[in-house]
Amino acid sequence: MKAIGYQNNLPADDPQSLVDITLPDPVAQGRDLLVEVQAVSVNPVDTKVRKSAKPEAGAWKVLGWDAAGIVKAVGPDVTLFKPGDRVWYAGSIARAGSNSELHLVDERIVGRMPSSLDFGQAAALPLTGLTAWEMLFDRMEVPTGAEGKGKTILVIGASGGVGSIMVQLLRQLTQLTIIGTASRPETQDWVRELGAHHVIDHSKPLADEIKKLGVPAPEYVASLTHSDAHFDQVVEAIAPQGKYSLIDDPATPIDIMKFKRKAISLHWELMFTRALFTTDDMIEQHNILNSLADLVDAGKIRHTANENYGAINAENLRRAHAMIESHKARGKVVLAGF
């Protein structure tokens, strides 16, 4: 099968950073699905792994943790899917990624692909959708429906991949007042379009910008980028007994002792945890993806694919990695077809 991989940690503009290769076709065992990959999207995790994780000598590392495709074969223990089903998923960071014609994935972290989307559009949503859902409803236990009325949430970095779906989930499933942050006029417009009630510039002191809005102090803060740079402002702005969740890797340590006076709880979100440790509730990702598909097909959630870079090959993936590393991406970059 065709695949794209690497053997050395190199900059995205190096022709050897991602290479077109041929690998043996995998075989489905246990609860695995063998999926014919039709489209993928690129996430910050792809670039982080490319720069830091080196495969064993002579081996190839295949990236990609977002895919939409067609089930070609199933393992003997599979009960949720059959050959021919259209599926979407983010996969497991402990296994080979989806930048290949054929891909193995455990059925418990796979969902029904929305019928209203094409493969490229669908590939934009699984990882970010799962991350946003888990961060909101599993980690911070954000209330849905009328229970959240009168409460405020701050989404730092709301124009990126996770933020783009998180704002929509909040607007559709909760009655919280949503404050999103974005620093450029075009990204601020994007966040408003997705449903944020207020948009503030995160290049300015967040606590001051929130006070100017005249809304209650945020009881929930979802920090999606540059958590270390914004941490002191969050400490000042967040409501007492609030909840703070983050997904990024702070470049400098954050001093969580600063949360003690307000009794703030801190929650890490890593979408890969359930698959990485095969947790008892691993199948929740199957359920979340199906719920997301229902929301998409009902017209309540829009896909966040913003740019299609063409066929799934090394040259186009290098371009996508460079875009992600520029921190200028709005929504998601997808690739479709081999």
Long-range contacts (C-beta under 8 A, 24 or more apart in sequence): 1-25, 1-26, 1-100, 1-101, 1-102, 2-100, 2-101, 2-338, 3-60, 3-62, 3-99, 3-100, 3-101, 4-62, 4-63, 4-64, 4-99, 4-100, 4-312, 4-313, 4-314, 4-317, 5-60, 5-61, 5-62, 5-63, 5-99, 6-50, 6-55, 6-60, 6-61, 6-63, 7-54, 7-55, 7-58, 7-59, 7-60, 7-61, 8-54, 9-50, 9-51, 9-52, 9-53, 9-54, 12-47, 12-50, 12-318, 12-321, 12-322, 12-325, 13-318, 13-322, 15-318, 17-50, 17-318, 17-321, 18-50, 18-63, 18-314, 18-317, 18-318, 18-321, 19-314, 20-313, 20-314, 21-60, 23-60, 23-62, 23-100, 25-102, 26-96, 26-102, 26-103, 26-104, 27-73, 28-73, 28-74, 28-75, 28-78, 28-104, 29-75, 29-76, 30-75, 30-76, 30-77, 30-106, 31-75, 31-77, 31-78, 31-106, 31-107, 31-108, 32-74, 32-75, 32-78, 32-104, 32-105, 32-106, 32-107, 33-71, 33-73, 33-74, 33-75, 33-78, 33-81, 33-87, 33-104, 33-105, 33-106, 33-107, 33-110, 34-71, 34-72, 34-73, 34-74, 34-102, 34-103, 34-104, 35-67, 35-69, 35-70, 35-71, 35-72, 35-87, 35-98, 35-102, 35-103, 35-104, 35-105, 36-69, 36-70, 36-71, 36-72, 36-101, 36-102, 37-67, 37-68, 37-69, 37-98, 37-100, 37-101, 37-102, 37-103, 37-312, 37-338, 38-68, 38-69, 38-70, 38-119, 38-123, 38-336, 38-337, 39-67, 39-68, 39-69, 39-118, 39-119, 39-120, 39-122, 39-123, 39-312, 39-334, 39-335, 39-336, 39-337, 40-64, 40-66, 40-67, 40-68, 40-98, 40-99, 40-123, 40-312, 40-334, 40-335, 40-336, 41-66, 41-123, 41-124, 41-127, 41-305, 41-332, 41-333, 41-334, 41-335, 42-66, 42-317, 42-320, 42-321, 42-323, 42-324, 42-332, 42-333, 42-334, 42-335, 43-127, 43-128, 43-161, 43-324, 43-332, 44-161, 44-324, 45-93, 45-127, 46-97, 46-321, 46-324, 47-321, 47-324, 47-325, 48-249, 49-93, 50-321, 62-96, 62-97, 62-99, 62-100, 63-97, 63-99, 63-317, 64-91, 64-97, 64-98, 64-99, 64-100, 64-103, 65-90, 65-91, 65-93, 65-97, 65-98, 65-127, 65-272, 66-90, 66-91, 66-98, 66-123, 66-124, 66-125, 66-126, 66-127, 67-91, 67-98, 67-103, 67-105, 67-123, 67-126, 68-113, 68-117, 68-119, 68-120, 68-122, 68-123, 68-126, 69-103, 69-119, 72-102, 74-107, 78-107, 79-107, 80-107, 80-108, 80-110, 80-286, 81-107, 81-110, 85-112, 86-112, 86-113, 86-115, 86-119, 87-111, 87-112, 87-113, 88-112, 88-113, 88-114, 88-122, 88-123, 88-125, 88-126, 88-289, 88-293, 89-126, 89-285, 89-289, 90-126, 90-127, 90-130, 90-271, 90-272, 90-285, 91-275, 92-272, 92-275, 92-276, 93-272, 93-275, 93-276, 94-272, 94-275, 94-276, 99-312, 99-317, 101-338, 106-275, 106-282, 107-286, 108-282, 108-283, 108-285, 108-286, 109-274, 109-275, 109-282, 109-285, 109-286, 109-289, 110-286, 110-289, 111-285, 111-286, 111-288, 111-289, 111-290, 111-292, 111-293, 112-289, 112-290, 112-293, 113-293, 114-292, 114-293, 114-296, 114-297, 115-297, 116-296, 116-297, 116-299, 117-296, 117-303, 118-336, 119-336, 120-305, 120-308, 120-334, 120-335, 120-336, 121-303, 121-305, 121-334, 122-303, 123-305, 123-334, 123-336, 124-161, 124-303, 124-304, 124-305, 124-331, 124-332, 124-334, 125-165, 125-292, 125-296, 125-303, 125-304, 125-332, 126-289, 127-161, 127-271, 128-161, 128-162, 128-164, 128-165, 128-304, 128-332, 129-165, 129-288, 129-289, 129-292, 130-271, 130-285, 130-288, 130-289, 131-162, 131-247, 131-269, 131-271, 132-162, 132-163, 132-165, 132-166, 132-169, 133-169, 133-288, 133-291, 133-292, 134-269, 134-271, 134-288, 135-162, 135-166, 135-222, 135-245, 135-247, 135-267, 135-269, 136-166, 136-169, 136-170, 136-222, 138-284, 139-243, 139-245, 139-267, 139-268, 139-269, 140-220, 140-222, 140-243, 140-245, 140-267, 141-243, 142-170, 142-174, 142-176, 142-220, 143-174, 143-176, 144-173, 144-174, 145-173, 145-174, 145-175, 146-175, 147-175, 148-174, 148-175, 148-176, 149-175, 149-176, 150-216, 151-176, 151-177, 151-216, 151-219, 151-220, 152-176, 152-177, 152-178, 152-179, 152-215, 152-216, 152-217, 152-218, 152-219, 152-220, 152-239, 153-177, 153-178, 153-179, 153-218, 153-219, 153-220, 153-221, 153-222, 154-179, 154-181, 154-206, 154-210, 154-218, 154-220, 154-221, 154-222, 154-234, 154-237, 154-238, 155-179, 155-180, 155-181, 155-196, 155-222, 155-224, 156-181, 156-202, 156-206, 156-221, 156-222, 156-223, 156-224, 156-225, 156-226, 156-227, 156-230, 156-234, 157-181, 157-182, 157-202, 157-223, 157-224, 157-225, 157-226, 158-182, 158-191, 158-194, 158-196, 158-199, 158-224, 159-187, 159-188, 159-190, 159-191, 159-330, 159-331, 160-224, 160-225, 160-329, 160-330, 161-304, 161-329, 161-331, 161-332, 162-224, 162-247, 163-191, 163-222, 163-224, 164-190, 164-194, 164-304, 164-330, 164-331, 164-332, 165-301, 165-304, 166-222, 166-224, 167-191, 167-194, 167-195, 167-196, 168-194, 168-195, 168-300, 168-301, 168-302, 169-295, 169-301, 170-195, 171-195, 171-196, 172-295, 172-300, 172-301, 176-220, 177-215, 177-216, 179-210, 179-213, 179-215, 179-218, 181-206, 186-330, 187-330, 190-330, 190-331, 194-302, 202-226, 202-230, 205-233, 206-230, 206-233, 206-234, 206-237, 207-233, 207-236, 207-237, 210-237, 217-242, 218-242, 219-243, 220-244, 220-245, 221-245, 222-246, 223-247, 223-248, 224-248, 225-327, 227-254, 228-252, 228-253, 228-254, 231-255, 231-258, 232-258, 235-259, 235-262, 235-264, 238-262, 238-264, 240-264, 243-267, 245-269, 304-331, 304-332, 305-331, 305-332, 305-333, 305-334, 306-330, 306-331, 306-332, 306-333, 307-331, 307-332, 307-333, 307-334, 308-333, 308-334, 308-335, 308-336, 309-333, 309-334, 309-335, 310-335, 310-336, 310-337, 311-335, 311-336, 311-337, 311-338, 312-336, 312-337, 312-338, 313-338
